[in-house]
């Protein structure tokens, strides 16, 4: 297996890519016809010629019309294998990513044509794994076969674009929307997108499974498990290897694996409600992708509409930028999908002419591998040199032992020396330790004259401390104050030694954690991915042999056709010449009819796209009118003008934002203290008779309360009361206001 090339080889590849550029590689895959289509009476309308790389599509119910033929880099028929698809299409892209290039692989096509199966497949079955799982085994197989001094750092991230909103499939909050930003040194990126460091293919597979559970899927008439969002799985590979100059060189490659949602027709999918809204957003983003492809192919276009969609914004480098890109167009074989198949093939045919300028990403500014290596070197250096301790403490330990045996004279000498030490210590400046990334600053203590000690002296220091303790206990005639000071000094030194041992252990643990993140080339990482890698290798060798045989047969076929044309040009009589001319005339006539049919199909396709865009415009217009109706009825006109004066368009999130909104309303309201419920507020007023619940029962109750109170009369008995209750004028006004 090919290993990482030297820097000279990488530079040659980079110059070649920068000078000439590479076209987007386009392959087409046709899925088998399913039982549902066969049961409905549909027939095969697609003919695949893998040897010539051609796709022929026959219009249904028009057998006299010649089939439309498209030629691509590689085509796959209904019997193609997942491993063959990977080796012929994705393997060169992954190899380029391992060399430091950016790579993109994405599937495009109508809904229900097998895009997700091509990209993901069935991960539980090795033979049915798609491009993404096979790339996992390929990457770590390459790392395992690399040289021992080559180091790798592999990170993964997973996002989806659902209804033009970017979501992190690996994040904790699936409702959070992420912003798409751009920097000159980084390019287009997603802010706050989580990334995970992986050590093997199983880690990648587990992370992908976790993200796949959070992806938006739904059921339509054409696909029971239809992807309702565009998903992008990104693998970042940083490689550090020793160059010719003996220095370590870092390069970084990114692999974007994209599973697009399929274009849909409402009449076929039967989408309604939320599914219809999703289909509208999907078609808009795919339409923008088609416009970007058309603008890149058309040399006269001065503007490429990358910003019209989140999808095209994220794929900006992949389409016409710094990337090696492969597009897999998936089509269906049934005749009732003729229009969608032709549209997909035309898009793919135009994408062949997109030219990218890929270059190796050497020494990236944000390379985490370089940072990890620096931290590991610093930690190893600290472990080798030991912790910071006082130089005076260990240089004077022997003198202390000697002085301890001298009795009072030694104590007097010790007092004089400590006095001079304290005076010199007061004049010295306080020491400081520079804090390094991911390292805790070490305490300076209260001593000066620090120096490094080796780790192996820690035990020796402990033994000396114990000896000094014994000497101290033996000196019964030592003054009580001096003994206490010496005991405190020994305890402090013991604490410093204990802290040094703890910090040494913490450094070892941190070093092990950092070394675990960095993958060393040559380590056996194929324990569980060995079977998948073996399948890829065997299939690759088999494909090489088949390609050689196909190339030989193609040359022989071309020679036979050339010989046949030479024979036809030689006529023995006028009758044979007339027959030959008639045959050529029929051939030209067939080409003319095919061109006319192609023109008619283009006009119909243009009409369909126009109708689809008009329908989207009508739906957006309805939503706009609804929003305007809400605004006009709930926001006064003077406030509307004020809001319009203080709003600005945010290109990153695609929304209007109000200026200085952080300094208004609840954001600026001071937090009021919570009142004590036990303490009665003397200023509290009973307002229960003022506020009402606007229900029929409460309305009736309020009207009863507003009736005029009746007083007792001592006069003659009044006339009988009527069944109709009288209401006061106040009640009538309240009723009118509520009914209005």
DAWO-V949515 format. One record per backbone hydrogen bond with DSSP energy under -1.0 kcal/mol. NH is the residue of the N-H (numbers start at 1). CO is the residue of the C=O. If there is no record, write none. Layout:
BEGIN
nh=NH co=CO
nh=NH co=CO
END
This chain:
BEGIN
nh=10 co=6
nh=11 co=7
nh=12 co=8
nh=13 co=9
nh=14 co=10
nh=15 co=11
nh=16 co=12
nh=17 co=13
nh=18 co=14
nh=19 co=15
nh=20 co=16
nh=22 co=356
nh=24 co=354
nh=25 co=325
nh=27 co=327
nh=28 co=74
nh=29 co=329
nh=30 co=76
nh=31 co=331
nh=38 co=34
nh=39 co=35
nh=40 co=36
nh=41 co=38
nh=42 co=37
nh=45 co=333
nh=47 co=56
nh=49 co=54
nh=53 co=49
nh=54 co=49
nh=55 co=70
nh=56 co=47
nh=57 co=68
nh=58 co=45
nh=62 co=59
nh=68 co=57
nh=70 co=55
nh=72 co=53
nh=73 co=26
nh=76 co=28
nh=80 co=77
nh=85 co=81
nh=86 co=82
nh=87 co=83
nh=88 co=84
nh=89 co=85
nh=91 co=86
nh=94 co=90
nh=95 co=91
nh=96 co=92
nh=97 co=93
nh=98 co=94
nh=100 co=97
nh=101 co=96
nh=103 co=254
nh=104 co=324
nh=105 co=256
nh=106 co=326
nh=107 co=258
nh=108 co=328
nh=111 co=263
nh=113 co=110
nh=118 co=114
nh=119 co=115
nh=120 co=116
nh=121 co=116
nh=122 co=128
nh=125 co=122
nh=128 co=125
nh=129 co=126
nh=130 co=120
nh=131 co=118
nh=132 co=119
nh=134 co=130
nh=135 co=131
nh=136 co=132
nh=137 co=133
nh=138 co=134
nh=139 co=135
nh=140 co=136
nh=141 co=137
nh=142 co=138
nh=143 co=139
nh=144 co=140
nh=145 co=141
nh=146 co=143
nh=150 co=147
nh=151 co=240
nh=152 co=519
nh=153 co=238
nh=155 co=236
nh=156 co=196
nh=157 co=234
nh=159 co=232
nh=160 co=167
nh=161 co=230
nh=162 co=165
nh=167 co=160
nh=169 co=158
nh=171 co=168
nh=178 co=166
nh=180 co=652
nh=181 co=189
nh=183 co=187
nh=187 co=183
nh=189 co=181
nh=191 co=179
nh=193 co=190
nh=196 co=156
nh=198 co=154
nh=204 co=200
nh=205 co=201
nh=206 co=202
nh=207 co=203
nh=208 co=204
nh=209 co=205
nh=210 co=206
nh=211 co=207
nh=212 co=208
nh=213 co=209
nh=218 co=226
nh=220 co=223
nh=221 co=269
nh=226 co=218
nh=228 co=216
nh=230 co=161
nh=231 co=259
nh=232 co=159
nh=233 co=257
nh=234 co=157
nh=235 co=255
nh=236 co=155
nh=237 co=253
nh=238 co=153
nh=239 co=251
nh=240 co=151
nh=241 co=249
nh=243 co=247
nh=246 co=243
nh=249 co=241
nh=251 co=239
nh=252 co=361
nh=253 co=237
nh=255 co=235
nh=256 co=103
nh=257 co=233
nh=258 co=105
nh=259 co=231
nh=263 co=109
nh=269 co=265
nh=270 co=266
nh=275 co=272
nh=277 co=273
nh=278 co=274
nh=279 co=275
nh=280 co=276
nh=281 co=277
nh=282 co=278
nh=283 co=279
nh=284 co=280
nh=285 co=281
nh=286 co=282
nh=287 co=283
nh=288 co=284
nh=289 co=285
nh=290 co=286
nh=291 co=287
nh=292 co=288
nh=293 co=289
nh=294 co=290
nh=295 co=291
nh=296 co=292
nh=297 co=293
nh=298 co=294
nh=301 co=298
nh=306 co=304
nh=309 co=306
nh=313 co=309
nh=314 co=310
nh=315 co=311
nh=316 co=313
nh=319 co=315
nh=321 co=317
nh=323 co=321
nh=324 co=102
nh=326 co=104
nh=327 co=25
nh=328 co=106
nh=329 co=27
nh=330 co=108
nh=331 co=29
nh=335 co=43
nh=337 co=334
nh=338 co=335
nh=341 co=337
nh=342 co=338
nh=343 co=339
nh=344 co=340
nh=345 co=341
nh=346 co=342
nh=347 co=343
nh=348 co=344
nh=349 co=345
nh=350 co=346
nh=351 co=347
nh=353 co=350
nh=354 co=351
nh=356 co=22
nh=357 co=321
nh=361 co=100
nh=362 co=360
nh=363 co=250
nh=367 co=364
nh=371 co=367
nh=372 co=368
nh=373 co=369
nh=374 co=370
nh=375 co=371
nh=376 co=372
nh=377 co=373
nh=378 co=374
nh=379 co=375
nh=380 co=376
nh=381 co=377
nh=382 co=378
nh=383 co=379
nh=384 co=380
nh=385 co=381
nh=386 co=382
nh=389 co=451
nh=391 co=449
nh=394 co=390
nh=395 co=391
nh=396 co=392
nh=400 co=396
nh=401 co=397
nh=402 co=398
nh=403 co=399
nh=404 co=400
nh=406 co=403
nh=411 co=407
nh=412 co=408
nh=413 co=409
nh=414 co=410
nh=415 co=411
nh=416 co=412
nh=417 co=413
nh=418 co=414
nh=419 co=415
nh=420 co=416
nh=421 co=417
nh=422 co=418
nh=423 co=419
nh=424 co=420
nh=425 co=421
nh=426 co=422
nh=439 co=436
nh=451 co=389
nh=457 co=454
nh=458 co=455
nh=461 co=457
nh=462 co=458
nh=463 co=459
nh=464 co=460
nh=465 co=461
nh=466 co=462
nh=467 co=463
nh=468 co=464
nh=469 co=465
nh=470 co=466
nh=471 co=467
nh=472 co=468
nh=473 co=469
nh=474 co=470
nh=475 co=471
nh=476 co=474
nh=478 co=475
nh=483 co=479
nh=484 co=480
nh=485 co=481
nh=486 co=482
nh=487 co=483
nh=488 co=484
nh=489 co=485
nh=490 co=486
nh=491 co=487
nh=492 co=488
nh=493 co=489
nh=494 co=490
nh=495 co=491
nh=496 co=492
nh=497 co=493
nh=498 co=494
nh=499 co=495
nh=500 co=496
nh=501 co=497
nh=502 co=498
nh=503 co=499
nh=504 co=500
nh=505 co=501
nh=506 co=502
nh=507 co=503
nh=508 co=504
nh=509 co=505
nh=510 co=506
nh=511 co=507
nh=512 co=508
nh=513 co=509
nh=514 co=510
nh=515 co=511
nh=516 co=512
nh=518 co=514
nh=519 co=152
nh=521 co=150
nh=522 co=143
nh=523 co=520
nh=530 co=526
nh=533 co=529
nh=534 co=530
nh=535 co=531
nh=536 co=532
nh=537 co=533
nh=538 co=534
nh=539 co=535
nh=540 co=536
nh=541 co=537
nh=542 co=538
nh=543 co=539
nh=544 co=540
nh=545 co=541
nh=546 co=542
nh=547 co=543
nh=548 co=544
nh=549 co=545
nh=550 co=546
nh=551 co=547
nh=552 co=548
nh=553 co=549
nh=554 co=550
nh=555 co=551
nh=556 co=552
nh=557 co=553
nh=558 co=554
nh=559 co=555
nh=560 co=556
nh=561 co=557
nh=562 co=558
nh=563 co=559
nh=564 co=560
nh=565 co=561
nh=566 co=562
nh=567 co=563
nh=568 co=564
nh=569 co=565
nh=577 co=573
nh=578 co=574
nh=579 co=575
nh=580 co=576
nh=581 co=577
nh=582 co=578
nh=583 co=579
nh=584 co=580
nh=585 co=581
nh=586 co=582
nh=587 co=583
nh=588 co=584
nh=589 co=585
nh=590 co=586
nh=591 co=587
nh=592 co=588
nh=593 co=589
nh=594 co=590
nh=595 co=591
nh=596 co=592
nh=597 co=593
nh=598 co=594
nh=599 co=595
nh=600 co=596
nh=601 co=597
nh=602 co=598
nh=603 co=599
nh=604 co=600
nh=605 co=601
nh=606 co=602
nh=607 co=603
nh=608 co=604
nh=609 co=605
nh=610 co=606
nh=611 co=607
nh=612 co=608
nh=613 co=609
nh=614 co=610
nh=615 co=611
nh=616 co=612
nh=617 co=613
nh=618 co=614
nh=619 co=615
nh=620 co=616
nh=621 co=617
nh=622 co=618
nh=623 co=619
nh=624 co=620
nh=625 co=621
nh=626 co=622
nh=627 co=623
nh=628 co=624
nh=629 co=625
nh=630 co=626
nh=631 co=627
nh=632 co=628
nh=633 co=629
nh=634 co=630
nh=635 co=631
nh=640 co=636
nh=641 co=637
nh=642 co=638
nh=643 co=639
nh=644 co=640
nh=645 co=641
nh=648 co=657
nh=650 co=655
nh=654 co=650
nh=655 co=650
nh=657 co=648
nh=659 co=646
nh=661 co=658
nh=663 co=660
nh=664 co=661
nh=667 co=664
nh=668 co=665
nh=684 co=681
nh=690 co=687
nh=691 co=687
nh=695 co=693
nh=699 co=695
nh=700 co=696
nh=701 co=697
nh=702 co=698
nh=703 co=699
nh=704 co=700
nh=705 co=701
nh=706 co=702
nh=732 co=728
nh=733 co=729
nh=734 co=730
nh=735 co=731
nh=736 co=732
nh=737 co=733
nh=738 co=734
nh=739 co=735
nh=740 co=736
END
